[in-house]
Structures are given as structure tokens and as C-alpha cells.
């Protein structure tokens, strides 16, 4: 499979290494300073660029009939537009806030726990996410996905960045620490105890492998999909 990479930072280089180990080829490496590039040989594209470039990269792929897997966060105000364009172009598109197998299982665990906890209003809930200092957006897309999962299963109505006194709002605390690939904690707490679930990424390899598996799955398909489709969960 021939892969075009949008974004050639640490994640892009990790994706390249794992893709090559799985027998794929990288036929284009597009970064913020790349002025010209050729997508004609690409079977699929993977985007881990920056929020200001992601939507444009996705549209370029739709216009060139190239399936695209996007892992860039911070651009989702235009997600519905991207979905509409994908459908109008009969394209193929997957967006996920996190491609790690473990995180996607964690998403499901979060939903199941939220269903259990919705009957017990003595508990408050909050989310903490920790990432490396190079991460541009806060809160993380993964934390937002976790918050949305809780909202769907409870009487909470929204989330906020930082501490809040509103019990209907889920606070998300974002911390940036050198060399932390990603740690997410969901905590339900009352006056007498705390229940926590935690996912800790040890490196970027899990994110990269999941994105490549998604790209392998998406090739030769049409439509808008999620990692639930890819993993069958």
C-alpha cells in the first residue's frame, strides 16, 4: 500500500517506521513548509498535521479521490463540512481523536461506567489529561471524546476546560509535561470514595499502528467511518 503522510513530525515519523515494517511504502511526506508534492501514487493518506491545516488536507484528498485517515485534533468545528464533502465526492474518510487500540477499548469502558454511575447522583465526575508540551490543543481530542461519552449516558450537558462548580458540566483539566505521550483519567468521586479508570500510553507506537490499521481497512471503501467500524466494536 502506498501512503501519503500529511504531517511529518514525531507522529509522522513513527507512522513511517511502522508502515515500512508492515511492508507499505511512503510516497509523499507533506509538512507545513512543503510547497509542492505529488499524490498520484498514493492509495491512502494519513493526516497527523496541525489544526489549521487538517481541513485543507482532507479536502485535497477528497478532490484527488484518495481515502484519508485523520488523527489531527482541534479542527472539529469543520467536521460536518468535511463529512458533507466526503459524501458529495463519494470519498472515504475516518476521523478519530485517538487511534490506539487500548484507547478505543477505554472509550467503551468509559461508556459502560457512565451507564452504571448515572443512577448515583452522590458522585461528581471529572477528567484529567496529560500530554507532552508540544501538543497544540487543549483539552485533547481524546478527553473531549471521553466527555461526550459520559454526556450521552448521564444528565451532564456539557464539558469545560478547567474546574467548574456546575454539576451539569464535566471539568477537564489539561496538563502539559515533557515526554508524556498521553494519560487520561476519569474520576467519579463522593464524600466517601473515588472510582477511577486510567489509560496511560507508553509511547506513540500504539497511536501510529492504529492509524495504519485504519488506513489498511479504509482502502477501496467509500463512506464516513469510525474506529468502531475498523475494530468491530
C-alpha positions as CSV (number, residue, x, y, z in Angstrom):
1,X,0.0,0.0,0.0
2,X,1.3,3.5,-0.9
3,X,0.8,6.0,1.8
4,X,0.9,9.8,1.7
5,X,1.7,11.4,5.1
6,X,0.3,14.8,6.0
7,X,2.4,15.9,8.9
8,X,6.0,14.7,9.3
9,X,6.7,15.5,12.9
10,X,7.2,12.8,15.6
11,X,3.9,11.1,14.9
12,X,4.6,11.2,11.1
13,X,8.0,9.6,11.6
14,X,6.6,6.9,13.9
15,X,3.9,6.1,11.3
16,X,6.5,5.9,8.6
17,X,8.7,3.5,10.7
18,X,5.7,1.1,11.5
19,X,4.3,1.4,8.0
20,X,7.6,0.3,6.4
21,X,7.8,-2.6,8.9
22,X,4.4,-3.8,7.6
23,X,5.5,-3.7,4.0
24,X,4.0,-0.4,3.0
25,X,5.6,2.5,1.1
26,X,5.6,6.2,1.9
27,X,5.2,8.0,-1.4
28,X,4.7,11.6,-0.1
29,X,5.7,13.5,3.1
30,X,3.9,16.8,3.4
31,X,4.7,19.2,6.2
32,X,3.9,22.8,6.9
33,X,6.8,24.0,4.7
34,X,6.2,21.6,1.8
35,X,5.3,23.7,-1.3
36,X,4.8,21.0,-3.9
37,X,4.0,17.3,-3.7
38,X,2.7,14.5,-5.8
39,X,-0.3,12.4,-4.6
40,X,-0.8,10.5,-7.8
41,X,0.8,7.3,-6.5
42,X,-1.0,7.3,-3.1
43,X,-3.5,4.6,-2.3
44,X,-4.4,6.3,1.0
45,X,-3.4,9.3,3.1
46,X,-2.8,9.6,6.8
47,X,-3.1,13.1,8.4
48,X,-1.4,14.0,11.7
49,X,-0.6,17.6,10.8
50,X,-1.8,20.7,12.7
51,X,-5.3,22.0,13.4
52,X,-5.0,24.9,10.9
53,X,-4.0,22.6,8.0
54,X,-6.1,19.4,8.7
55,X,-9.3,20.5,6.9
56,X,-7.5,21.6,3.8
57,X,-5.5,18.4,3.7
58,X,-8.7,16.3,4.0
59,X,-10.3,18.3,1.1
60,X,-7.3,17.8,-1.1
61,X,-7.6,14.1,-0.6
62,X,-11.3,14.1,-1.4
63,X,-10.6,16.1,-4.6
64,X,-8.0,13.6,-5.6
65,X,-10.1,10.5,-4.8
66,X,-7.7,9.4,-2.1
67,X,-9.1,7.8,1.1
68,X,-7.9,9.7,4.2
69,X,-7.4,8.8,7.8
70,X,-7.3,11.9,10.0
71,X,-5.9,11.9,13.6
72,X,-5.4,15.7,13.9
73,X,-7.5,17.3,16.6
74,X,-8.5,20.9,17.2
75,X,-10.3,21.4,13.8
76,X,-13.7,19.7,14.5
77,X,-15.7,22.9,14.0
78,X,-15.4,21.9,10.4
79,X,-16.0,18.2,10.8
80,X,-19.6,18.2,9.5
81,X,-18.4,20.2,6.4
82,X,-15.8,17.5,5.8
83,X,-18.4,14.8,6.1
84,X,-20.7,16.5,3.6
85,X,-17.9,17.0,1.1
86,X,-16.8,13.4,1.5
87,X,-20.3,12.2,0.7
88,X,-20.7,14.6,-2.2
89,X,-17.4,13.3,-3.7
90,X,-18.1,9.6,-2.8
91,X,-14.9,9.6,-0.9
92,X,-13.6,7.6,2.1
93,X,-12.9,9.2,5.5
94,X,-12.1,8.2,9.0
95,X,-11.6,10.6,11.8
96,X,-10.6,9.5,15.3
97,X,-9.4,11.6,18.3
98,X,-7.2,8.6,19.1
99,X,-6.3,5.5,17.0
100,X,-4.8,3.4,19.8
101,X,-6.5,0.0,20.3
102,X,-6.3,0.5,24.1
103,X,-7.8,3.9,24.0
104,X,-10.7,2.7,21.8
105,X,-11.4,0.0,24.4
106,X,-11.1,2.6,27.1
107,X,-13.8,4.7,25.2
108,X,-16.1,1.7,25.5
109,X,-15.2,1.1,29.2
110,X,-15.9,4.8,29.9
111,X,-19.4,4.5,28.3
112,X,-20.2,1.4,30.3
113,X,-19.1,3.0,33.6
114,X,-21.1,6.1,32.8
115,X,-24.2,4.0,32.3
116,X,-23.6,2.4,35.7
117,X,-23.0,5.7,37.5
118,X,-25.9,7.7,36.2
119,X,-28.2,6.3,38.9
120,X,-25.9,7.5,41.7
121,X,-26.1,11.3,41.9
122,X,-23.8,11.4,45.0
123,X,-20.9,11.2,42.6
124,X,-19.3,14.0,40.7
125,X,-17.1,13.3,37.7
126,X,-14.1,14.9,36.2
127,X,-11.4,14.2,33.5
128,X,-7.7,14.8,33.6
129,X,-5.5,14.6,30.5
130,X,-1.7,14.9,30.4
131,X,0.3,15.3,27.2
132,X,3.7,16.4,26.1
133,X,4.4,20.1,25.8
134,X,4.4,20.1,22.0
135,X,0.7,19.3,21.9
136,X,-1.1,22.3,20.4
137,X,-4.7,21.9,21.5
138,X,-6.3,21.6,24.9
139,X,-8.2,19.7,26.0
140,X,-7.1,16.7,24.0
141,X,-9.4,15.3,21.4
142,X,-9.4,12.1,23.4
143,X,-10.6,13.9,26.5
144,X,-13.4,15.5,24.6
145,X,-14.5,12.1,23.2
146,X,-14.5,10.7,26.8
147,X,-16.6,13.7,28.0
148,X,-19.0,13.2,25.1
149,X,-19.4,9.6,26.0
150,X,-20.3,10.5,29.6
151,X,-22.7,13.2,28.5
152,X,-24.6,10.7,26.2
153,X,-25.1,8.4,29.2
154,X,-25.9,10.9,32.0
155,X,-27.6,14.1,32.9
156,X,-24.4,16.1,32.3
157,X,-25.0,18.6,29.5
158,X,-21.5,19.9,28.5
159,X,-17.8,20.0,29.4
160,X,-15.5,22.8,30.3
161,X,-11.7,23.4,30.3
162,X,-10.8,23.7,33.9
163,X,-12.6,23.4,37.2
164,X,-16.3,24.3,37.5
165,X,-18.9,24.4,40.2
166,X,-21.7,23.4,37.8
167,X,-22.6,19.7,38.5
168,X,-24.1,19.5,35.0
169,X,-20.7,20.3,33.4
170,X,-17.8,17.9,33.3
171,X,-14.5,19.7,34.1
172,X,-11.5,18.7,32.0
173,X,-8.1,19.5,33.5
174,X,-5.3,19.6,30.9
175,X,-1.6,19.3,31.9
176,X,1.4,19.6,29.7
177,X,4.6,17.8,30.8
178,X,7.7,16.9,28.8
179,X,7.8,13.5,27.1
180,X,4.3,12.3,28.2
181,X,2.6,10.5,25.2
182,X,-0.8,10.7,26.8
183,X,-2.5,9.8,30.1
184,X,-6.3,10.1,30.6
185,X,-8.1,9.7,33.9
186,X,-11.9,9.5,34.6
187,X,-12.7,10.0,38.3
188,X,-16.1,9.7,40.0
189,X,-15.8,11.0,43.5
190,X,-18.1,11.4,46.5
191,X,-17.6,12.4,50.1
192,X,-16.6,8.8,51.0
193,X,-14.7,7.3,48.0
194,X,-13.3,7.7,44.5
195,X,-13.7,5.4,41.5
196,X,-11.1,5.9,38.7
197,X,-10.3,4.4,35.3
198,X,-7.0,5.4,33.7
199,X,-5.4,4.9,30.3
200,X,-1.6,5.5,30.1
201,X,0.2,5.5,26.7
202,X,3.8,4.3,27.0
203,X,4.8,5.7,23.6
204,X,3.5,6.8,20.2
205,X,3.6,3.3,18.6
206,X,0.0,2.4,19.6
207,X,-1.4,5.5,18.0
208,X,0.6,5.0,14.8
209,X,-0.2,1.3,14.5
210,X,-3.9,2.0,14.9
211,X,-3.8,4.7,12.2
212,X,-2.1,2.3,9.8
213,X,-4.6,-0.4,10.5
214,X,-7.4,2.1,9.8
215,X,-5.7,3.0,6.5
216,X,-5.4,-0.6,5.5
217,X,-9.1,-1.1,6.3
218,X,-10.3,2.0,4.6
219,X,-8.5,1.4,1.2
220,X,-11.0,0.7,-1.6
221,X,-14.0,1.7,0.6
222,X,-16.4,4.6,0.3
223,X,-18.1,6.4,3.1
224,X,-17.5,8.0,6.5
225,X,-16.4,5.6,9.2
226,X,-15.0,5.5,12.8
227,X,-12.6,3.3,14.7
228,X,-15.6,1.3,15.9
229,X,-16.1,0.2,12.3
230,X,-12.4,-0.7,11.9
231,X,-12.2,-2.7,15.1
232,X,-15.7,-4.2,15.0
233,X,-16.6,-2.9,18.5
